[in-house]
């Protein structure tokens, strides 16, 4: 599927393809983030609206459920880090950083949804964008960096 999309862009938009190819890691991070955001919002909607769970615990559980998907896609696809020798250390670092992000996410949801009274789904979107930017920096330069 990825190859078909890549060929389509190359065939019909060669200039765009060259630009995207140079910034491949950013594009992959963005695509992975979009899928993770979609999963997170679906989980949040199901937990909060369908199952009538409270907002903040639903937010935390939805965030955690998207954790494993995000780790493995980032490790093996986004950052092309196929070395299994460091996977335990990376998973631990990623988990630690994800717990930090979870706390940040819940705090941002509290501020946006409860204090600012912004729609909870849009609040989650805003929180995800903020966390996504700081996460790219940490993942790229620390957790999934290439080791010599």
C-alpha positions as CSV (number, residue, x, y, z in Angstrom):
1,X,0.0,0.0,0.0
2,X,2.8,2.4,1.0
3,X,4.6,1.7,-2.3
4,X,1.4,2.3,-4.3
5,X,0.9,5.7,-2.7
6,X,4.6,6.5,-3.2
7,X,4.4,5.6,-6.9
8,X,1.2,7.6,-7.3
9,X,2.8,10.8,-5.8
10,X,5.9,10.2,-7.8
11,X,4.0,9.8,-11.1
12,X,1.6,12.7,-10.8
13,X,3.4,15.1,-8.5
14,X,7.2,14.7,-9.1
15,X,8.2,18.0,-7.4
16,X,6.1,17.2,-4.4
17,X,7.6,13.7,-4.3
18,X,11.1,15.1,-4.2
19,X,10.3,17.5,-1.4
20,X,8.5,14.7,0.6
21,X,11.3,12.3,0.0
22,X,13.8,14.7,1.5
23,X,11.7,15.1,4.6
24,X,10.6,11.5,4.8
25,X,11.0,11.1,8.5
26,X,8.7,14.1,9.1
27,X,6.1,12.7,6.7
28,X,6.2,9.3,8.3
29,X,6.0,10.8,11.8
30,X,3.0,12.9,10.7
31,X,1.2,9.9,9.1
32,X,1.8,7.7,12.2
33,X,0.6,10.5,14.4
34,X,-2.5,10.9,12.3
35,X,-3.3,7.2,12.6
36,X,-2.5,7.3,16.3
37,X,-4.7,10.4,16.8
38,X,-7.5,8.7,15.0
39,X,-7.2,5.6,17.1
40,X,-7.0,7.7,20.3
41,X,-10.2,9.7,19.3
42,X,-12.1,6.5,18.5
43,X,-11.1,5.0,21.8
44,X,-12.0,8.2,23.6
45,X,-15.4,8.4,21.9
46,X,-16.2,4.8,22.6
47,X,-15.2,5.0,26.2
48,X,-16.8,8.4,27.0
49,X,-19.9,8.5,24.8
50,X,-20.7,4.9,24.1
51,X,-19.7,3.3,27.5
52,X,-20.5,6.5,29.5
53,X,-17.2,6.5,31.4
54,X,-15.8,9.7,32.9
55,X,-13.8,12.0,30.7
56,X,-10.4,12.0,32.4
57,X,-10.1,8.2,32.9
58,X,-11.3,7.6,29.4
59,X,-8.7,10.0,28.1
60,X,-6.0,8.1,30.0
61,X,-7.1,4.7,28.8
62,X,-7.4,5.9,25.2
63,X,-3.9,7.3,25.4
64,X,-2.5,4.1,26.7
65,X,-4.2,1.9,24.1
66,X,-2.6,3.9,21.3
67,X,0.8,3.4,23.0
68,X,1.8,0.1,21.6
69,X,0.7,0.9,18.1
70,X,2.7,4.1,18.2
71,X,5.9,2.6,19.6
72,X,6.2,-0.2,17.0
73,X,5.3,1.9,14.0
74,X,7.7,4.6,15.0
75,X,10.5,2.2,15.8
76,X,10.4,0.1,12.7
77,X,8.8,2.4,10.1
78,X,9.2,6.1,11.0
79,X,12.7,6.0,12.3
80,X,13.8,2.8,10.6
81,X,15.4,1.5,13.8
82,X,15.4,-2.2,13.2
83,X,18.1,-3.0,15.8
84,X,16.5,-5.3,18.4
85,X,19.5,-5.1,20.7
86,X,18.2,-1.9,22.3
87,X,14.4,-2.6,22.1
88,X,14.0,-3.2,25.8
89,X,15.8,0.1,26.7
90,X,13.9,1.9,24.0
91,X,10.6,0.5,25.2
92,X,11.4,1.4,28.8
93,X,12.4,5.0,27.7
94,X,9.3,5.2,25.4
95,X,7.1,4.0,28.3
96,X,8.6,6.5,30.7
97,X,8.2,9.3,28.2
98,X,4.6,8.1,27.4
99,X,3.7,8.3,31.1
100,X,5.0,11.8,31.1
101,X,2.9,12.5,28.0
102,X,-0.1,10.9,29.6
103,X,0.1,13.2,32.6
104,X,0.6,16.1,30.3
105,X,-2.3,15.0,28.1
106,X,-4.7,14.7,31.1
107,X,-3.5,18.1,32.4
108,X,-4.1,19.7,28.9
109,X,-7.5,18.0,28.7
110,X,-8.4,19.4,32.1
111,X,-7.4,22.9,31.1
112,X,-9.0,22.8,27.6
113,X,-12.2,20.8,28.3
114,X,-13.0,21.6,32.0
115,X,-11.6,25.1,32.5
116,X,-11.7,26.6,29.0
117,X,-14.9,24.6,28.2
118,X,-13.6,23.5,24.7
119,X,-15.3,20.5,23.2
120,X,-13.6,17.4,24.6
121,X,-12.7,15.9,21.1
122,X,-11.2,19.2,19.9
123,X,-9.4,19.5,23.3
124,X,-7.9,16.1,22.7
125,X,-6.9,17.2,19.2
126,X,-5.1,20.2,20.6
127,X,-3.4,18.2,23.3
128,X,-2.2,15.7,20.7
129,X,-0.7,18.4,18.5
130,X,1.2,19.9,21.4
131,X,2.5,16.5,22.6
132,X,3.3,15.4,19.0
133,X,5.8,18.3,18.5
134,X,7.7,17.6,21.7
135,X,7.5,13.9,21.1
136,X,9.2,14.1,17.7
137,X,12.2,15.9,19.2
138,X,12.6,13.3,22.0
139,X,12.0,10.2,19.7
140,X,14.3,11.4,17.0
141,X,17.2,12.6,19.0
142,X,17.1,10.4,22.1
143,X,15.0,7.2,22.0
144,X,15.3,6.0,18.4
145,X,18.6,7.7,17.5
146,X,21.1,5.6,15.5
147,X,23.7,4.1,17.7
148,X,27.2,3.4,16.5
